[in-house]
Amino acid sequence: MTTETFSQIGIKRPNIPKDADAVLDYIFDWTEWLDYVTDTIASYAIEVDGVVLDSHSQNGKLITVWVSGGTAGETASVTCQITTASSRIDERTIYLLVQER
């Protein structure tokens, strides 16, 4: 992962390079946290910005998201929010630096 500045306020966040023509899967692994709090995923929601959400699935404590597209030179994001069986809510975001590779 690299760190790039992509917001107007100069916040640096890790991001993953992605070619605009690539169709790739990204995995949100909730295992460590869910094991720590002894909980499971009851439901989840996926939100994308700047890429196309092709599909998503859950396998236990892993959420796999397939995305395509994006505009070269832009930063896209994929956000996964889960609600646990104990009503905890958490969210993680992956930032994708779209570029011609």
TINU-809236 format. One record per residue (C-alpha): residue in three letters; x, z negated, y. Coordinates in Angstrom, 1 decimal. Example, Ala and Ser with C-alpha at 12.3 -4.5 7.8 and 13.67 -1.06 7.14 Angstrom:
// residues 2
@residu ALA; c1 12.3; c3 -7.8; c2 -4.5
@residu SER; c1 13.7; c3 -7.1; c2 -1.1
END
This chain:
// residues 101
@residu MET; c1 0.0; c3 0.0; c2 0.0
@residu THR; c1 1.0; c3 0.6; c2 3.6
@residu THR; c1 0.0; c3 -1.1; c2 6.8
@residu GLU; c1 -1.3; c3 1.1; c2 9.6
@residu THR; c1 -3.0; c3 0.3; c2 12.9
@residu PHE; c1 -6.4; c3 2.0; c2 12.9
@residu SER; c1 -8.7; c3 -0.1; c2 15.1
@residu GLN; c1 -9.1; c3 -0.1; c2 18.8
@residu ILE; c1 -8.0; c3 -3.8; c2 19.0
@residu GLY; c1 -4.8; c3 -3.2; c2 17.1
@residu ILE; c1 -5.6; c3 -5.1; c2 13.9
@residu LYS; c1 -3.3; c3 -4.1; c2 11.0
@residu ARG; c1 -4.7; c3 -4.0; c2 7.5
@residu PRO; c1 -3.4; c3 -2.8; c2 4.2
@residu ASN; c1 -4.7; c3 0.6; c2 3.3
@residu ILE; c1 -4.4; c3 3.1; c2 0.5
@residu PRO; c1 -3.5; c3 6.8; c2 1.1
@residu LYS; c1 -6.2; c3 9.2; c2 -0.1
@residu ASP; c1 -6.2; c3 13.0; c2 0.1
@residu ALA; c1 -9.4; c3 14.4; c2 1.6
@residu ASP; c1 -9.9; c3 16.6; c2 -1.5
@residu ALA; c1 -9.4; c3 13.8; c2 -4.0
@residu VAL; c1 -12.2; c3 12.2; c2 -6.1
@residu LEU; c1 -10.9; c3 8.8; c2 -7.0
@residu ASP; c1 -12.0; c3 5.5; c2 -8.4
@residu TYR; c1 -11.2; c3 2.1; c2 -6.8
@residu ILE; c1 -11.7; c3 -1.2; c2 -8.6
@residu PHE; c1 -12.9; c3 -4.5; c2 -7.0
@residu ASP; c1 -11.6; c3 -7.2; c2 -9.4
@residu TRP; c1 -13.5; c3 -10.4; c2 -8.8
@residu THR; c1 -12.1; c3 -12.1; c2 -12.0
@residu GLU; c1 -9.7; c3 -14.6; c2 -10.4
@residu TRP; c1 -12.2; c3 -16.0; c2 -7.9
@residu LEU; c1 -15.2; c3 -16.0; c2 -10.2
@residu ASP; c1 -13.1; c3 -17.8; c2 -12.9
@residu TYR; c1 -12.0; c3 -20.4; c2 -10.3
@residu VAL; c1 -15.6; c3 -21.1; c2 -9.2
@residu THR; c1 -17.0; c3 -20.7; c2 -12.8
@residu ASP; c1 -19.6; c3 -18.1; c2 -11.8
@residu THR; c1 -20.7; c3 -14.5; c2 -12.6
@residu ILE; c1 -21.9; c3 -11.5; c2 -10.6
@residu ALA; c1 -25.7; c3 -11.4; c2 -10.4
@residu SER; c1 -25.9; c3 -8.3; c2 -8.1
@residu TYR; c1 -23.7; c3 -6.2; c2 -5.9
@residu ALA; c1 -23.9; c3 -3.6; c2 -3.1
@residu ILE; c1 -21.5; c3 -0.9; c2 -2.1
@residu GLU; c1 -21.1; c3 0.5; c2 1.4
@residu VAL; c1 -18.8; c3 3.3; c2 2.5
@residu ASP; c1 -17.8; c3 4.6; c2 5.8
@residu GLY; c1 -15.9; c3 7.9; c2 6.2
@residu VAL; c1 -16.1; c3 9.0; c2 2.6
@residu VAL; c1 -18.8; c3 9.9; c2 0.1
@residu LEU; c1 -20.0; c3 7.4; c2 -2.5
@residu ASP; c1 -20.2; c3 9.4; c2 -5.8
@residu SER; c1 -21.0; c3 6.6; c2 -8.2
@residu HIS; c1 -20.4; c3 2.9; c2 -9.0
@residu SER; c1 -20.6; c3 0.6; c2 -12.0
@residu GLN; c1 -20.1; c3 -2.9; c2 -13.1
@residu ASN; c1 -18.1; c3 -4.1; c2 -16.2
@residu GLY; c1 -18.2; c3 -7.8; c2 -16.3
@residu LYS; c1 -16.2; c3 -9.1; c2 -13.2
@residu LEU; c1 -15.0; c3 -5.6; c2 -12.2
@residu ILE; c1 -16.9; c3 -3.2; c2 -9.9
@residu THR; c1 -15.6; c3 0.4; c2 -10.1
@residu VAL; c1 -16.5; c3 2.7; c2 -7.2
@residu TRP; c1 -15.9; c3 6.5; c2 -7.2
@residu VAL; c1 -15.5; c3 8.2; c2 -3.8
@residu SER; c1 -14.7; c3 11.7; c2 -2.5
@residu GLY; c1 -14.2; c3 13.4; c2 0.8
@residu GLY; c1 -13.0; c3 12.0; c2 4.1
@residu THR; c1 -11.4; c3 13.5; c2 7.2
@residu ALA; c1 -7.6; c3 13.8; c2 7.3
@residu GLY; c1 -6.2; c3 11.5; c2 10.0
@residu GLU; c1 -9.1; c3 9.1; c2 9.8
@residu THR; c1 -9.4; c3 5.7; c2 8.1
@residu ALA; c1 -12.3; c3 5.3; c2 5.7
@residu SER; c1 -13.6; c3 2.1; c2 4.1
@residu VAL; c1 -15.3; c3 1.0; c2 0.9
@residu THR; c1 -16.9; c3 -2.4; c2 0.9
@residu CYS; c1 -18.2; c3 -4.3; c2 -2.1
@residu GLN; c1 -20.5; c3 -7.3; c2 -1.6
@residu ILE; c1 -21.5; c3 -9.5; c2 -4.5
@residu THR; c1 -24.0; c3 -12.2; c2 -5.0
@residu THR; c1 -23.3; c3 -14.6; c2 -7.8
@residu ALA; c1 -25.5; c3 -16.3; c2 -10.3
@residu SER; c1 -25.1; c3 -19.5; c2 -8.2
@residu SER; c1 -26.1; c3 -17.7; c2 -5.0
@residu ARG; c1 -22.5; c3 -17.3; c2 -3.5
@residu ILE; c1 -22.1; c3 -14.2; c2 -1.4
@residu ASP; c1 -18.6; c3 -12.6; c2 -0.9
@residu GLU; c1 -17.4; c3 -9.3; c2 0.3
@residu ARG; c1 -14.2; c3 -7.3; c2 0.1
@residu THR; c1 -13.2; c3 -4.0; c2 1.8
@residu ILE; c1 -10.7; c3 -1.4; c2 0.8
@residu TYR; c1 -9.3; c3 0.8; c2 3.6
@residu LEU; c1 -8.4; c3 4.4; c2 2.8
@residu LEU; c1 -6.0; c3 6.3; c2 5.1
@residu VAL; c1 -7.3; c3 9.9; c2 4.6
@residu GLN; c1 -4.5; c3 12.5; c2 4.8
@residu GLU; c1 -3.4; c3 15.8; c2 3.4
@residu ARG; c1 -1.1; c3 14.9; c2 0.5
END
